[in-house]
Amino acid sequence: MGIKTIPLSHLEADVRKTLNDCADSGSTVIVQLPDQRLLAIQPLDPDNGDDDLVNQLLDADPAFRALVEKSKKGPRKPFPLEPRARSQAAPNPSSSVATPLAE
């Protein structure tokens, strides 16, 4: 586990890959914004017991507790690395081509 600093453009280029890398490695990712502010992205392990943010959320938010319980009951699924196939995406009305109706 370590700390990796990346520019915002790196995160924007492939959000899913960056988040998966962060979660899989256990490393904290520091994102440097164009105005030089910094944000930290870090994986959380609710089973670890020493993660204060998760504990605070579990104590204060019934909806978060329900989400965690639901997640624990289901299989773990990684973020997909490939974008959704074009056929699964929402239709784009501006790209529609009118075709004559057959009679």
C-alpha positions as CSV (number, residue, x, y, z in Angstrom):
1,M,0.0,0.0,0.0
2,G,1.3,3.4,-0.9
3,I,0.3,6.8,-2.2
4,K,0.1,7.6,-5.9
5,T,-0.4,11.2,-7.2
6,I,-2.0,11.7,-10.6
7,P,-3.3,14.7,-12.5
8,L,-7.1,15.1,-13.0
9,S,-6.6,14.4,-16.7
10,H,-5.3,10.9,-15.9
11,L,-8.4,10.2,-13.7
12,E,-10.7,11.5,-16.4
13,A,-9.1,9.4,-19.1
14,D,-10.1,6.2,-17.5
15,V,-12.1,6.5,-14.3
16,R,-13.0,2.9,-14.0
17,K,-9.4,1.6,-14.4
18,T,-8.1,4.1,-11.9
19,L,-10.8,3.2,-9.3
20,N,-10.2,-0.5,-9.8
21,D,-6.4,-0.1,-9.5
22,C,-6.9,1.9,-6.3
23,A,-9.3,-0.7,-4.8
24,D,-7.2,-3.7,-5.9
25,S,-3.8,-2.3,-4.7
26,G,-5.1,-0.8,-1.5
27,S,-3.2,2.4,-2.3
28,T,-4.4,5.9,-1.9
29,V,-4.7,8.0,-5.0
30,I,-4.1,11.8,-4.8
31,V,-5.7,13.7,-7.6
32,Q,-4.2,17.0,-8.4
33,L,-6.8,19.5,-9.7
34,P,-5.8,22.2,-12.3
35,D,-6.0,24.9,-9.6
36,Q,-3.5,22.8,-7.5
37,R,-6.0,21.6,-4.9
38,L,-5.7,17.9,-4.0
39,L,-8.3,15.2,-3.5
40,A,-7.7,11.8,-2.0
41,I,-9.3,8.6,-3.2
42,Q,-8.7,5.6,-1.0
43,P,-10.2,2.1,-0.7
44,L,-12.3,1.4,2.3
45,D,-12.5,-2.0,4.0
46,P,-15.7,-2.1,6.1
47,D,-14.6,-5.5,7.5
48,N,-11.3,-4.0,8.9
49,G,-13.1,-2.4,11.8
50,D,-10.7,0.6,12.1
51,D,-12.1,2.7,9.3
52,D,-13.7,5.6,11.1
53,L,-15.5,7.0,8.0
54,V,-17.3,3.7,7.4
55,N,-18.1,3.4,11.1
56,Q,-19.5,6.9,11.2
57,L,-21.6,6.2,8.1
58,L,-22.9,3.0,9.6
59,D,-23.8,4.7,12.8
60,A,-25.5,7.7,11.2
61,D,-27.1,6.5,8.0
62,P,-29.7,3.7,7.9
63,A,-29.7,3.7,4.1
64,F,-26.0,3.2,4.1
65,R,-26.3,0.3,6.6
66,A,-28.9,-1.3,4.3
67,L,-26.7,-0.8,1.3
68,V,-23.8,-2.5,3.1
69,E,-25.9,-5.4,4.2
70,K,-27.3,-5.9,0.7
71,S,-23.7,-5.8,-0.7
72,K,-22.5,-8.4,1.8
73,K,-25.2,-10.8,0.7
74,G,-24.3,-10.6,-3.0
75,P,-21.2,-11.6,-5.0
76,R,-18.5,-9.0,-5.5
77,K,-18.4,-7.6,-9.0
78,P,-15.5,-5.5,-10.3
79,F,-16.1,-2.3,-12.3
80,P,-16.2,-3.1,-16.0
81,L,-13.1,-2.0,-17.7
82,E,-14.7,-1.7,-21.1
83,P,-17.3,0.9,-21.9
84,R,-20.8,-0.4,-22.6
85,A,-21.4,-1.7,-26.0
86,R,-23.0,0.9,-28.4
87,S,-26.1,-1.3,-28.7
88,Q,-26.7,-1.2,-25.0
89,A,-26.3,2.6,-24.8
90,A,-29.4,4.9,-24.8
91,P,-30.5,5.7,-28.3
92,N,-29.2,9.0,-29.7
93,P,-32.2,10.8,-31.5
94,S,-29.8,13.0,-33.5
95,S,-28.2,10.0,-35.1
96,S,-31.4,8.4,-36.2
97,V,-31.9,7.8,-39.9
98,A,-35.5,7.7,-41.2
99,T,-36.3,4.7,-43.3
100,P,-39.3,4.2,-45.5
101,L,-42.0,1.9,-44.2
102,A,-42.6,-1.3,-46.1
103,E,-46.1,-2.0,-47.2
